[in-house]
Amino acid sequence: MRRVAQTVERHPAARPRGHRHRRAHRVGRRRHPSSSSSSSSSSSVSSSSSIISKTWKRDYFDCNNAAALRVLLKMPDAKALSRRERHDVAMEGEGGCGGRTYLMEQMQKGNVETVQTLMSVLDERTRKELLQARDDNGNCCLHYAVYGASVESMACLEMLLLENEQYGGVLDMAAKDFQDESTPLILSAFTNNTFVIEKTLLLTGMNGQQEVLYERDKGNATIAGHLAQRARGDKGMKNVLAKVIALAGPGGCGKLKRGEKTYLMKKKEFSGQLNELDCEQLVYIINYWRLGFGKLNASAMTEKEKLIEIVLMATP
């Protein structure tokens, strides 16, 4: 009887129904093994992809070699429009703002080969987007070339303007940054480098944008105004200022014009710029404008006030 009782006790039918249902309920709640592995697999792929992408971006911005750049741009993770964000710049101990593109940095470095390679490899849409890109302060690649303030960076600017013209586009030398509303030409004055200023002036003219001479920044100053601040005691800067005023034509960069409400204010501004020049530079302006005095000789005209008066008389 004891054996029979034990057998009955161990038989599944003898177990309480609730126990069986609870077990079934627990089994029903178990996650399918495949769901767990697929979720972890997808997260692992995503993490791996992110690492590869970050590595590619780092190599891209560190690349200063045209051949290596071609290889990088052929990779699956290639993103020519990538930007170096503010936190990236801070982590690497570099100055400047975030939002910089590879093209901006290469223009500043004056790396003609990489800039030329980049422009030739990219499709038209990406190239256009890269050329028009702005950093967080509104600077474009043209500002960065001027900011580089070297023979090489200016060669980059010249090459880019010429290459872009061949592609049927025109880069805007009147582009202003968001912070100070400076054009590349106004920014060139802050380099205090006469070569950079003259080259930017020449390229602006080559690009058919003479009107850039009359642009004002956030402080209401023209390129002539900024140069006048730097001309005192610096013959090279005086010569550049005279050239800028001569190119701007009668009335100067401020477009001085008789009969305007702002005439007196602009005349004072223009007179101040002319006062920073020597007789030699004033004669250059008079001769350039062909004011009807024949070709003046600086040694024959030594009275600065009279020369300034001649220049002001040419005001439209």
Buried (B, 14 or more C-beta within 10 A) or exposed (E): EEEEEEEEEEEEEEEEEEEEEEEEEEEEEEEEEEEEEEEEEEEEEEEEEEEEBEEBBEBBBEBEBBEBBBEBBEEEBBBBEBBBBBEBBEEEEEEBBBBBBBBBBBBBBBBBBBBBBBBEBBEEEBBBBBBEBBBBBBBBBBBBBBBBBBEBBBBBBBBBBEBBBEEEBEBBBBBBBEEBBBBBBBBBBBBEBBBBBBBBBEBBBEBEBEEBBBBBBEEEBBBBBBBBBBBEEBEBBBBBBBBBBBBBBBBBBBBBBEEEEEEEEBBEBBBEBBBBBBBBBBBBBBBBBEBEEEEBEBEEBEEBEEBBEBBBEBBE
